[in-house]
Amino acid sequence: MRHSVVPLSGRESSPRLLAMIFLAVTMLAASLIALPLNGQATAATRSVGILDDASTPTTSAVSSTSSVNIGVRFTSERPGKVTALQFYRSPAQTQSYTASLWDLNGTLLGQTTFPASSTPGWQTASLPTPVSLNKGRRYVASYLASGGRHVVTPDGFADSWEANGFIVPAGGGVAAAGTKSVRPRSSADGANFLVDVVFEPHPRYADPEPTPETGDWPAAHNTGVPDGTTLTTYTGPLTITTPNTVIRNAVVDGTLRIQAPDVEIINSRINGTVDLRYPRTNDYSFSITDSEVHIGDNLNTGLMRGNFTATRVEITGGRRSVYCEINCVVEDSWVHAQGGDEGGDAHFSGIRMGESTTLRHNTITCEALRGPGTGCSAGLTGYGDFGPVQNNLIENNIFLGGGGGGSTVCAYGGSSGDNGSKPYGHLANNIRFVDNVFVRGETGQCGNLRAVLSFDPTRPGNVWSGNTWDDGSAISYND
């Protein structure tokens, strides 16, 4: 179950911000010195937070006096920047406190200090430098509650929470005992410690896109490294040459190059890519399960080029999440939040299929920012540049139209260039689209132009069956 909160029109309209603005104006009139608004954005920025500004704790101060790092694990559904951190001060908390923003690897992204105060309620402290957030990445906002006595709502995050363009997973309140600031890792049994961020979305993502409610599709709650998994830094070789190598519960920084058969990647986070070259001419192979691939803001591809199986994997960043030249299975996975190319020179996609690709029960979208007003080619592409697009099964997936400039279409059917513009475009065959769901989105047709392009039902073995819009009505390959 997801909690749902009506999105705020902007944190600038909140009671606590209005109070701050009133105070600033009063002091300005008295001293004729312009004062900043302590990190809060002006009305034009439309900054928001995870929690409703009217949120209050059910426990005003815990009895424990032990110091503890407490916070919230969250994902933003749109890119932007965090300009300040917030927490709800209890009546028993009168000293100064240090607050931090972390990525999920434990890297400190920003830190600030709340000055001592005897006034309970929401407090705001600006970050020295705003911190950019990527759409779909996971972060932690926390503060060191020195001396304990903090507020809490014990079951506030017992279920997943979605509001204002943020997602907090079930058990997203986190804690770590100690007297120094560290990233809290342990889920706190559903507790909400009322820690928040002040977030300014990228102008092209002014309003969060609605999450489709058409089934339990792959997303933050059921892909990637399982909650509670302890990860350690990978110190092995990035080029894997030993058969049956297993990488488990690891954070890998860089590109894994697979040059051995039967390599397994389990419960791990790859800050880079996984690359298996020349899949047609060797017996190398790998599987990746319950893991994350965060490519970064560059023009690389997350998983490529063949002889691999990906299950329950979240893939973000790059110009393309997956490229299957030949012999790939991707299932129960979430490909989204690709990187950016403000110059608009690169072609972006979620997945590019070549030959013998199986895509089953995935959430597929392309959300890259690609030049002014433009987005991606498609969530799924297949071009006859290097060989026929053939022997591919696309079954029971959900296709989203993408954010920012959106995708031209949601899926290509494999016959691109069948007019001779691509050498193999006219040879597409055995491409089966079965029981997929296409979300209409703001355009009403999934992509900017249409939902599907270049699917030829007359090619041998091609099948279009059981595909629907998100309202359940049938969709044609001509839509």
Buried (B, 14 or more C-beta within 10 A) or exposed (E): EBEEBEBBEBBBEBEBBEEBBEEBEEEEEEEEEEEEBBBBBEEEBBBBBBBBBEBEBEEBBBEEEEBBBBBBBBBBBBBBBBBBBBBBBBEBBBEEBBBBBBBBBEEEBBBBEBEEBEEBBBBBBBBEEBBEBBBBBBBBBBBBBBBBBBBBBBEBBBBBBBBBBBBBBBBBBBBBEEEEBBBBBBBBEBBBBBBBBBBBBBEBBEEBBEBBEBEEBBBBBBBBBEBEBEBEEBEEEEEBEEEEBEBBBBBBEEBBBBBBBEBBBBBBBBBBBBBBBEBEEBEBBBBBBBBBBBBBBBBBBBBBBBBBBBBBBBBBBBBBBBBBBBBBBBBBBBBBBBBBBEEBEBBBBBBBBBBBBBBBBBBBBBBBBBBEEBBBBBBBBBBBBEBBBBBBBBBBBBBBBBBBBBBBBBBBBBBBBBEEEBEBBBBBBBBBBBBBBBBBBEBEBBBBEBBBBBBBEEBEEBBBEBBBBBEEEEBEBEB
